[in-house]
Amino acid sequence: MNKMKQLAPFVLLILILGIVGRMDYDDHVQLERYKCERNQGMWKVEDNGNQYCGGKNG
């Protein structure tokens, strides 16, 4: 039990860093999508989850 109390702050820190990292990645994807669409590009999302700018109109 004492060992768990010692590890709790580290577990919490790792959890927080994971959440912040995921939010940062989502913001990055949104920015890239915005830049793509602003240049009349087509944002593509594949079945496997890959996302990219497909160039102008396809």
C-alpha positions in Angstrom: 0.0 0.0 0.0 2.8 2.4 0.9 4.5 1.6 -2.5 1.3 2.6 -4.3 1.2 5.9 -2.5 4.8 6.6 -3.6 3.9 5.8 -7.2 0.7 7.8 -7.4 2.3 11.1 -8.3 4.2 9.6 -11.1 1.2 7.8 -12.5 -0.8 11.0 -12.4 2.0 12.9 -14.2 2.2 10.3 -16.9 -1.6 10.4 -17.3 -1.6 14.2 -17.6 1.2 14.2 -20.1 -0.6 11.6 -22.2 -3.8 13.7 -22.3 -1.9 16.9 -23.1 0.1 15.1 -25.8 -3.1 13.8 -27.4 -4.7 17.3 -27.4 -1.5 18.7 -29.0 -1.6 16.1 -31.8 -5.3 16.8 -32.4 -4.6 20.5 -32.7 -1.7 19.8 -35.1 -4.0 17.7 -37.4 -6.7 20.4 -37.3 -4.1 23.1 -38.3 -2.8 20.9 -41.2 -6.4 20.3 -42.4 -7.1 24.0 -42.3 -4.0 24.8 -44.3 -4.9 22.1 -46.8 -8.4 23.3 -47.3 -7.3 27.0 -47.4 -5.2 26.1 -50.5 -8.2 24.4 -52.1 -6.8 20.9 -51.2 -8.8 17.9 -50.4 -8.2 16.4 -46.9 -8.2 12.6 -47.1 -8.8 10.1 -44.3 -8.0 6.5 -45.2 -9.7 3.4 -43.6 -6.5 2.7 -41.6 -6.6 6.2 -40.0 -4.0 7.9 -42.1 -4.8 11.5 -42.9 -3.2 13.8 -45.4 -3.7 16.6 -47.9 -4.5 15.0 -51.3 -3.6 18.1 -53.3 -5.9 20.5 -55.2 -9.3 18.9 -55.8 -8.2 15.4 -55.3 
